[in-house]
Every structure is written in C-alpha cells, then in structure tokens.
Amino acid sequence: MMAPNQRALGAAMLNLFLTLFGAGLGPLISGALSDLFVSRFGPGSLRYALLLTLCLLGLTAVLLGMGIRSYVQRLEALKAR
C-alpha cells in the first residue's frame, strides 16, 4: 500500500527483492542443500532439498500473518488521505 507518488519506488523494490531472493538465492540454496544431502539420500537428494526449500513457504506465511496488522493500519491511513 503506497501513496501515488511512491508507487514507482515500491514496484522497483518489489522487483528487486523478487529477483534477488526468488531467482537468485532460491536455486543456490536448493543446490547447496542437494549437495549436502547427497551422501545421505543419494540420487534422491534433490527431491529432499526442494521439499525443504518448499517448507520456507510456511515461514513466509507466518511472517505475513505477523505483518497483517500494520498492513491494515496503512490501508486505513491511505483511505483517510
């Protein structure tokens, strides 16, 4: 939720973080975990690395849930303008 004069900056920051973390760190972390698991799981190590990476979505949901109060407050502040 951004004011009209802040939308371009907000879109640029969103794109930066999506690219940095999603496309940059995601494959790197999955590959590192796969390499770490290969001694234990053999050829199926990538499966477990991707499963563990997918579990990060649960953490994301918790963090988004924690931020919902400030989101609602910001929405109300923007409506008051």
C-alpha positions as CSV (number, residue, x, y, z in Angstrom):
1,M,0.0,0.0,0.0
2,M,1.7,3.1,-1.2
3,A,0.8,6.6,-1.9
4,P,0.5,7.5,-5.6
5,N,3.9,9.3,-5.6
6,Q,5.6,6.3,-4.1
7,R,4.3,3.5,-6.5
8,A,7.3,3.5,-8.9
9,L,9.7,3.1,-6.0
10,G,7.5,0.3,-4.5
11,A,7.3,-1.5,-7.8
12,A,11.1,-1.3,-8.2
13,M,11.8,-2.6,-4.7
14,L,9.3,-5.5,-5.1
15,N,11.1,-6.4,-8.4
16,L,14.5,-6.2,-6.7
17,F,13.6,-8.5,-3.9
18,L,11.7,-11.0,-6.1
19,T,14.7,-11.2,-8.4
20,L,17.3,-11.3,-5.6
21,F,15.7,-13.8,-3.3
22,G,13.4,-15.8,-5.7
23,A,15.5,-16.2,-8.8
24,G,18.9,-15.6,-7.1
25,L,19.0,-17.3,-3.8
26,G,16.3,-19.9,-4.4
27,P,18.3,-22.1,-6.8
28,L,21.5,-21.5,-4.9
29,I,20.0,-22.7,-1.6
30,S,18.3,-25.7,-3.3
31,G,21.6,-26.8,-5.0
32,A,23.6,-26.4,-1.8
33,L,21.1,-28.5,0.2
34,S,21.1,-31.1,-2.6
35,D,24.9,-31.3,-2.4
36,L,24.7,-31.6,1.4
37,F,22.0,-34.4,1.2
38,V,23.7,-36.5,-1.5
39,S,25.7,-38.6,1.0
40,R,22.5,-39.5,2.9
41,F,19.8,-39.7,0.1
42,G,21.9,-40.4,-3.0
43,P,20.2,-39.6,-6.3
44,G,17.0,-38.5,-4.5
45,S,18.8,-35.7,-2.7
46,L,17.4,-33.0,-5.0
47,R,13.9,-34.2,-4.0
48,Y,14.5,-33.6,-0.3
49,A,16.3,-30.3,-0.9
50,L,13.4,-29.0,-2.9
51,L,11.0,-30.2,-0.2
52,L,12.9,-28.4,2.5
53,T,13.1,-25.3,0.4
54,L,9.3,-25.5,-0.1
55,C,8.9,-25.6,3.7
56,L,10.1,-22.0,3.7
57,L,6.7,-21.1,2.5
58,G,5.3,-21.9,5.9
59,L,7.8,-19.4,7.4
60,T,6.6,-16.9,4.8
61,A,3.0,-17.4,5.8
62,V,3.8,-16.8,9.5
63,L,5.7,-13.6,8.7
64,L,2.9,-12.3,6.5
65,G,0.4,-13.1,9.3
66,M,2.5,-11.1,11.7
67,G,2.5,-8.1,9.3
68,I,-1.2,-8.0,8.6
69,R,-1.9,-5.5,11.5
70,S,0.5,-2.9,10.1
71,Y,-1.0,-3.5,6.6
72,V,-4.5,-2.8,7.8
73,Q,-3.2,0.3,9.6
74,R,-1.5,1.6,6.5
75,L,-4.6,0.9,4.4
76,E,-6.7,2.9,6.9
77,A,-4.2,5.8,6.8
78,L,-4.3,5.9,3.0
79,K,-8.1,5.9,3.0
80,A,-8.0,8.9,5.4
81,R,-6.0,11.0,2.9
